[in-house]
């Protein structure tokens, strides 16, 4: 079975198809949806609206519509509220929740959201998992129906109110008309967050007078002000005329607060505007300065804007020099400009300083984004016009760059590649993320072979050519390293038994003194360091016979743990294609499966044609309890289930749903929604579904104008059993992650991430 098919298990047997008249439509995987989820519009997943009536949204493989259909997993968005119809037109609760962890189990599902509150004290209806009886028990969420009127008893005879409203997320008050009527009601629950702080009635900023009440007055018309304002986002300053009058009222806590606009800007030099009554920074004729400035947008050296930032056009100066490069095309937020002191040095590795958890060269989520250095003082630090590199900011940044950087015209990468000339900064520590590669003849480590430890995968004179690699320490085919101890030329390579015999098929002879200078081996790959490093590389031509099947990395029996700079065998998935490996021994005949090691490995494969069929001995017996034998890799009966909470697949017991061997198949049938019973034909089952695979068919016939139109809708019900990621599934190596200048990857500044380590 191809590795991609096995990784996705053919999208868990997603044979969802619709055939109507002469039209066939195919659903394909959509970027942005959960892995293997095939829907028409991935943006609808996780948007707070439950898509339960179309496609495969509300299914396990799509994370139950990204959690939109169940109360515990749904998250409101800026435009859509959970438990509501599209565009929030009405409350629909979570009646379509199908996630088995959260699905509501009640005797009569039609009673959910029918307008009547089913709650006798022991009822499961009025619970969180059932959406509080589909919203029936609370005035804010209940919708009357033809059968029941909200707030009435079951017979619609007696108004019983909403005393059984237990939903902790809704406002519960005696009179909803009293919310937002201009009068601050201090009775129970009104002036609370859930009730919008009495609909805004208690605060100056949010209250709107009505025909019955005037804001800030009692019921009898007496002025009472806004002493009962509890909304933390509202300004509680008693005298609004003092906001923005040019005088900092810092002694009154409510004035110099975010809610009151930091006293209308009066306390900071950059935001204060003098008035005829007051001069900014003064109390009468006495200068008081701006030491009371609390506005984080202007909190720079006590609120006084330093000279180097006076002309900065950005709205906020608070992020200057915080370790994060604020570079943007919008002048209102761009700090990477001369007028803003180049963001306090944040955008160049040479000038950036770490600030707390914010590290130089990273975004605010901790992901490496590189630097956006355009400060001419940094760029001109090594101002040799003949240094023709793309990013002059890489010179002297503490990171040894290859290609054209480590040259005399570029001052040997600004000194970054030699121990004695490299200068560590907060962005890069010399020799850590990149190895030294000293070519400066004036340095003591000039032409020193890059560091390596005896016993590592990259070692001189071990008969393996260490020619190309992501890290300098693994590139030993150089003069400084004695041309890898002779390993890279057939004429100079000495085998492990000290004989002129090397099985190495990947080599490039660069030694000018060798008899076969320029000779290249038949195995040509990007990085020879990936061969025989313990990690199975399934792309890039590594896993081929001419490359000794990735140096043996792709089969458990041939993989070797070779050094501290390599992988532990099995830490990366195998794709065993070597026909001579023990995993592929003993299989003959016409079983058309690649690799054959998937047959009889203890995992039931159903998505590759014929694997779970008589031709392959029912996947070598993997799919039936009577014939399955667990291996070191897989346990019989186990598979992968999608975990909606983690978004990953858990390896758990799933049973033997796909046992099709007629000698061992259980006597089970699947009943369709039209009470039609179908039974699978074992010889025709070539992987049509994982789990309890069943065909649901409905044929509607009619004669129209002498033409018979037959509509067949086939819905394949599937169980999310996925064979994924332990041993025998190959995954593509990720290329080395590179430092970036903006968003453009460069040839230098290679940082090793999740690809091969050498």
Buried (B, 14 or more C-beta within 10 A) or exposed (E): BBBEBBBBBBBBBBBBBBEEEEEEEEBEBBEEBBBBBBBBBBEBBBBBBBBBEEBBBBBBBBBBBBBBBBBBBBEEEEEBBBBBBEEBEEBBBBBBBBBEEBBBEBEEEEBBBBBBBBBEEEBBBBBBBBBBBBBBBBBBBBBBEEEBBBBBEEEEEEEEEBEBBBBEEBBBBEEBEBBBBBBBBEEEEBBBEBBBBBBBBBBBBBBEBEEEBBBBBEEEEEEBEBEBBBBEEBBBBEEEEBBBBBBBBBEBEBBBBEBBBBBBBBBBBBBBEBEEEBBBBBEEEEEBEBEBBBBBBBBBEEBBBEEBBEEBEBEBBBBBBBBBBBBBEEBEBBBBBEBBBBBBBBBBBBBBBBBEEBBBBBEEEEEBBBBBBBBEEBBEBBEBEEBEBBBBBBBBBBBBBBEBBBBEBBBBBBBBBBEEBBEEBBBBEBBEBBBBBBBBEEBEBBBBBBEBEEEBBBBBBBBBBBBBBBBBBBBBBBEBBBBBBBBBBBBBBBEEEEEEEBEBBBBBBBBEEBEEEEBEBEBEBBBBBBBBBBBBBBEBEBBBEEBBBBBBBBBBBBBBBBBEBBBEBBEBBBBBBBEEBEBBEEBEEEBBBBBBBBBBBBBBBBBBBBBBBEBBBBBBBBBBEEBBEBBEBBBBBBBBBBBBEEEEBEBEEBBBBBBBBEEBBEEEEBEBEEEEEBEBEBEEBBBBBBBBBBBBEEEEEEEEEEEEEEEEEEBBBBBBBBBBBBBBBBBEBEBBBBBBBEEEBBBBBBBBEEBBBB
